[in-house]
Amino acid sequence: MTDMNALLEPGMLVRHPDCPDWGIGQVQSNIGGRITVNFREEGKVVLEGSRVALMPVIEE
């Protein structure tokens, strides 16, 4: 898991750097490096934190 992903907590807003068309997602959980995010355009996705560095979104 990247250092930034380790800081992600439920409720935080993020973007997937490789899938901008998914829109903004809200972190549902971050357990053992597996991050569950509910994206506006893609729905619920479980990501392996060691494979992608999610980008936090500050207010939108």
C-alpha positions in Angstrom: 0.0 0.0 0.0 1.3 3.5 -0.8 1.9 5.8 2.1 -1.0 8.0 0.9 -3.4 5.1 0.7 -2.5 4.2 4.3 -4.1 7.5 5.4 -7.4 6.9 3.6 -10.4 6.6 6.0 -14.1 5.9 5.4 -15.9 9.0 4.2 -12.9 10.5 2.4 -13.3 11.4 -1.3 -10.8 10.1 -3.9 -10.2 9.8 -7.6 -8.6 6.8 -9.4 -5.7 8.2 -11.4 -6.1 5.7 -14.3 -9.9 5.9 -14.5 -11.0 9.5 -14.5 -14.3 8.6 -16.0 -15.3 6.9 -12.8 -15.6 10.3 -11.2 -15.2 11.0 -7.5 -15.4 8.1 -5.1 -16.1 7.8 -1.4 -13.9 5.5 0.6 -16.1 2.8 2.3 -13.3 0.9 4.0 -9.5 0.4 4.1 -8.6 -2.9 5.6 -5.3 -4.8 5.1 -4.4 -2.8 2.0 -7.8 -3.5 0.3 -9.7 -0.3 -0.2 -13.4 -0.3 -1.0 -14.6 2.8 -2.8 -18.0 3.8 -4.1 -17.5 5.8 -7.3 -20.3 8.0 -8.7 -20.1 6.6 -12.2 -18.7 3.1 -11.6 -20.2 2.0 -8.4 -18.5 0.0 -5.6 -15.0 -1.2 -6.4 -12.5 -3.0 -4.2 -8.9 -2.0 -5.0 -5.6 -3.4 -4.0 -3.7 -0.5 -2.4 -0.3 -1.7 -3.5 -1.3 -1.5 -7.1 -2.9 2.0 -7.3 -2.3 5.3 -5.5 -5.7 6.9 -5.1 -5.7 10.7 -5.2 -7.6 12.5 -2.3 -10.1 15.1 -3.4 -10.4 18.3 -1.3 -14.0 19.6 -1.4 -15.8 19.6 -4.7 
